[in-house]
Amino acid sequence: MIRTFAITTDLKLLKDIAMERLTDPNIKWYWVDFDSPEEEEVKLLKTYFHFHPLAIEDCLHFLQRPKLDHYEGYDFFVLHTLNQSSLMSKEVDVFVGSNFIVTFHLTSSAEIECIQQRLLENNAIFNRGAKYIYYLLMDKIVDEFFPSVYQLEDELNEIEAKDADQNLIEDVYEIRKKLLRLRRTIFPMRELLYRILNSENLIIPKEERIYFMDIYDHLLKLSEMIESNREMTADIRDSYISINSNRMNTIMKTLTVMTSIFIPLTFIASIYGMNFQNMPELTWKFGYYSVLITMFIFGSIMLIGLWLKGWFK
């Protein structure tokens, strides 16, 4: 499906007009949106707009890294939007010229639909031009990153307030996996904004540059939040491992104490449990009591020795 929006020289909006009318002299600038286009509609990128084959190839081969390419008469951008449910990236390709903007996406985009609705409702945008639509689109895309990051941060704060157990650690690993998905989307977008602000070929007027700087600041904040949350997941994981190691050490220490005490007692019992006929102690009247006293003395010596070494602290 193709949607067209055209702004006339007298600042009137024309919607869903024929492609042939976009070149009329009274058209100030226009926006063409390719939403889940069919094969015949895709061909218009080459036959009508005459975009570079490499740019068209990037549109059709999902998923390209966010990037900026300069061509004669227009700039080509690859943007990433975010699927809020799966946190996976979706690609939106944008061609921006002096008097036009063309967006191309193989799946529906809520961000583009939102900007189209703003265009229909706010005629103050009409005089801003195609590059302002591109700014609004990027700003909306970046704004949609925040809810997912905030949600994961809230989940981590809840986990941090609880005692770590196996179920919570599994939740932490799941959150860490989601943060990695967000990182793969947000960090390349941050690099793209840096290129836009520092590109020599892309001339951004001073009054518009501040808007893109604001988007870049948002992406920096998102990047810091993701890294901070990743560090928090690592801290929770390390704390859980440390607690488990300490618990294991306590258990091993208890077992070692018991083993150290009972090894000599077991040794004595095993000797007198052999029942050889020529063992004189077996017929001794006080042999049983003597062995018990000897075992008690050995056990007491072991307990005192371990206590002096600080094993019971």
C-alpha positions in Angstrom: 0.0 0.0 0.0 1.2 3.5 -0.9 0.1 6.6 0.9 0.8 10.1 -0.5 0.7 13.4 1.3 1.4 16.6 -0.6 1.7 20.2 0.6 0.8 22.9 -1.9 2.5 26.3 -2.2 -0.5 27.8 -0.4 0.0 25.3 2.5 -2.9 23.0 1.8 -2.7 19.3 2.4 -3.5 16.9 -0.4 -3.9 13.3 0.6 -3.7 10.1 -1.5 -3.2 11.9 -4.7 -1.9 10.2 -7.9 1.9 9.8 -8.1 1.9 11.8 -11.4 0.6 14.9 -9.6 3.6 15.1 -7.2 5.6 16.9 -9.8 3.0 19.7 -10.3 4.4 23.2 -9.9 2.0 24.0 -7.1 3.4 21.2 -4.9 5.8 22.6 -2.3 6.9 19.2 -0.9 5.5 15.7 -0.5 5.7 12.5 1.5 5.2 9.1 -0.1 5.0 6.1 2.3 5.4 2.5 1.1 3.6 0.4 3.7 4.1 -3.3 3.2 4.3 -2.7 -0.6 3.6 -5.3 -3.2 6.1 -6.2 -5.9 4.6 -3.8 -8.5 4.7 -0.9 -5.9 8.4 -1.7 -5.0 9.3 -1.2 -8.7 8.3 2.5 -8.4 11.4 3.1 -6.3 13.4 2.6 -9.5 11.0 3.5 -12.3 9.4 6.7 -10.8 11.9 8.0 -8.2 15.0 6.7 -9.8 16.7 5.9 -6.5 20.1 4.2 -6.6 20.1 0.4 -7.0 22.2 0.0 -3.8 19.7 1.9 -1.8 16.8 -0.1 -3.2 18.7 -3.3 -2.4 19.1 -2.2 1.2 15.4 -1.6 1.4 14.6 -5.1 0.3 17.2 -7.0 2.3 16.2 -7.0 6.0 17.9 -6.2 8.4 20.5 -3.5 7.6 22.4 -1.7 10.3 21.2 1.9 10.8 23.2 4.0 8.4 23.4 7.1 6.3 24.3 7.2 2.6 24.6 10.3 0.5 23.4 10.2 -3.1 23.0 13.0 -5.6 19.8 15.0 -4.8 18.9 13.0 -1.7 20.1 11.2 1.5 19.2 7.6 2.3 18.7 6.5 5.9 18.2 3.1 7.5 16.4 3.4 10.8 15.4 0.8 13.4 12.1 0.8 15.2 11.3 -1.5 18.2 8.8 -4.2 18.5 7.5 -3.6 22.0 6.4 -7.2 22.6 9.5 -9.1 21.3 12.0 -6.2 21.6 13.3 -7.1 18.2 14.2 -4.5 15.6 12.1 -3.5 12.6 13.6 -1.6 9.7 12.4 1.7 8.2 14.1 3.1 5.2 13.9 6.8 4.5 14.8 8.9 1.4 15.0 12.6 2.1 15.4 15.3 -0.5 15.0 19.0 -0.6 11.3 18.8 -1.3 10.3 15.2 -0.6 10.5 12.3 1.9 9.9 8.7 0.9 9.5 6.1 3.6 9.7 2.3 3.0 8.9 -0.5 5.4 8.0 -4.1 4.8 5.8 -4.3 7.9 3.4 -1.7 9.4 5.0 1.0 11.5 3.1 2.6 14.4 5.6 5.4 14.5 5.0 6.4 10.9 1.2 6.2 11.4 1.6 8.5 14.4 3.5 11.1 12.4 1.0 10.9 9.5 -1.8 11.6 12.0 0.1 14.6 13.4 0.5 15.9 9.8 -3.3 15.6 9.3 -4.1 17.3 12.5 -1.5 20.1 12.7 -1.2 22.4 9.7 1.7 24.2 11.4 3.9 21.4 10.1 3.1 22.2 6.5 5.6 25.0 6.3 8.4 23.1 8.0 9.3 20.9 5.0 10.3 17.2 4.4 13.3 17.3 6.7 11.1 18.3 9.6 9.0 15.2 9.0 12.2 13.1 9.1 13.1 14.7 12.4 9.6 14.0 13.8 9.9 10.4 12.7 13.3 9.9 14.3 12.1 11.6 17.5 9.0 9.3 17.7 11.1 6.2 17.1 13.6 7.1 19.9 10.7 8.1 22.2 9.3 4.6 21.8 12.5 3.1 23.2 12.0 4.6 26.6 8.9 2.5 27.8 10.8 -0.8 27.3 13.9 0.4 29.1 11.9 1.9 32.0 9.9 -1.3 32.3 13.1 -3.5 32.5 14.6 -1.0 35.0 11.5 -1.3 37.3 11.6 -5.1 37.1 15.3 -5.0 38.1 14.5 -2.7 41.1 11.9 -5.1 42.3 14.3 -8.0 42.0 17.0 -6.1 43.8 14.7 -5.5 46.8 14.1 -9.3 47.2 16.4 -12.1 48.4 18.0 -13.7 45.5 16.9 -17.3 44.7 17.0 -19.5 41.7 13.8 -18.2 40.3 14.9 -14.6 40.6 18.2 -15.3 39.0 16.4 -16.8 36.0 14.4 -13.6 35.8 17.6 -11.6 35.9 19.1 -13.6 33.0 15.9 -13.0 31.0 16.1 -9.3 31.7 19.8 -9.3 30.7 18.8 -11.0 27.4 16.2 -8.3 26.7 18.7 -5.6 27.5 21.1 -7.1 25.0 18.3 -6.9 22.4 17.7 -3.2 23.2 21.4 -2.6 23.1 21.6 -4.0 19.6 18.9 -1.5 18.5 19.7 1.6 20.4 23.5 1.8 20.1 23.6 1.7 16.3 20.9 4.4 16.3 23.1 6.5 18.5 26.0 6.1 16.1 23.7 7.1 13.2 22.7 10.3 15.0 26.4 11.0 15.7 27.1 10.7 11.9 24.1 12.9 11.1 25.4 15.7 13.4 29.0 15.4 12.2 28.5 14.7 8.5 30.0 17.2 6.0 27.7 16.1 3.2 24.5 16.5 5.2 23.9 20.2 5.8 21.6 20.8 8.8 20.4 24.4 9.4 21.4 25.7 12.8 17.8 26.1 13.9 17.1 22.4 13.0 20.4 21.1 14.4 19.3 21.6 18.0 16.4 19.2 17.4 18.7 16.4 16.2 21.0 17.2 19.2 18.0 16.6 21.5 17.4 13.1 19.9 21.1 12.4 20.3 20.9 13.3 24.0 17.9 10.9 24.4 19.9 8.1 22.8 22.9 8.9 25.1 20.5 8.7 28.1 19.1 5.4 26.8 22.6 4.0 26.3 23.6 4.9 29.9 20.4 3.4 31.3 21.0 0.1 29.4 24.6 -0.1 30.6 23.6 0.8 34.1 20.9 -1.9 34.1 23.3 -4.5 32.6 25.8 -3.7 35.4 22.9 -4.1 37.9 22.1 -7.6 36.5 25.8 -8.5 36.8 25.9 -7.3 40.4 22.8 -9.3 41.3 24.2 -12.3 39.6 27.6 -11.9 41.4 25.8 -11.4 44.7 23.8 -14.6 44.2 26.9 -16.6 43.3 28.7 -15.1 46.3 25.8 -16.0 48.7 25.7 -19.5 47.2 29.5 -19.9 47.6 29.4 -18.8 51.2 26.5 -21.1 51.9 28.4 -24.0 50.3 31.5 -23.2 52.2 29.5 -23.3 55.5 28.0 -26.6 54.6 31.4 -28.0 53.6 32.9 -26.7 56.8 30.2 -28.4 58.9 30.8 -31.7 57.0 34.5 -31.4 57.5 34.1 -30.9 61.2 31.9 -33.9 61.5 34.3 -36.0 59.3 37.4 -34.9 61.3 35.8 -35.9 64.6 34.4 -39.2 63.5 37.4 -40.5 61.4 39.5 -41.4 64.5 36.4 -42.8 66.3 35.6 -44.9 63.3 39.2 -46.0 63.2 39.0 -47.2 66.8 35.6 -48.9 66.3 36.8 -50.6 63.1 39.8 -52.2 64.9 37.8 -53.6 67.7 35.1 -54.7 65.3 37.3 -57.2 63.5 36.7 -59.9 66.3 40.0 -61.8 65.9 40.4 -64.6 68.5 43.8 -63.4 69.7 42.9 -59.8 70.6 43.4 -59.7 74.4 41.3 -56.5 74.8 38.2 -58.4 73.7 38.2 -60.4 77.0 39.3 -57.6 79.2 36.7 -56.7 81.8 37.0 -52.9 81.4 37.8 -53.0 77.7 34.4 -51.6 76.5 34.4 -48.7 79.0 38.1 -47.9 78.2 37.4 -47.7 74.4 34.4 -45.4 75.0 36.5 -43.1 77.2 39.3 -43.1 74.6 36.8 -42.2 71.9 35.3 -39.4 74.0 38.8 -38.0 74.7 39.8 -38.1 71.0 36.5 -36.4 70.0 36.9 -33.7 72.6 40.5 -33.1 71.5 39.3 -32.7 67.9 36.5 -30.3 68.9 38.8 -28.1 71.0 41.4 -28.1 68.2 38.9 -27.0 65.6 37.5 -24.4 67.9 40.9 -22.9 68.6 41.5 -22.7 64.8 38.3 -20.6 64.5 36.2 -23.1 62.5 33.1 -22.4 64.6 33.1 -18.6 64.1 
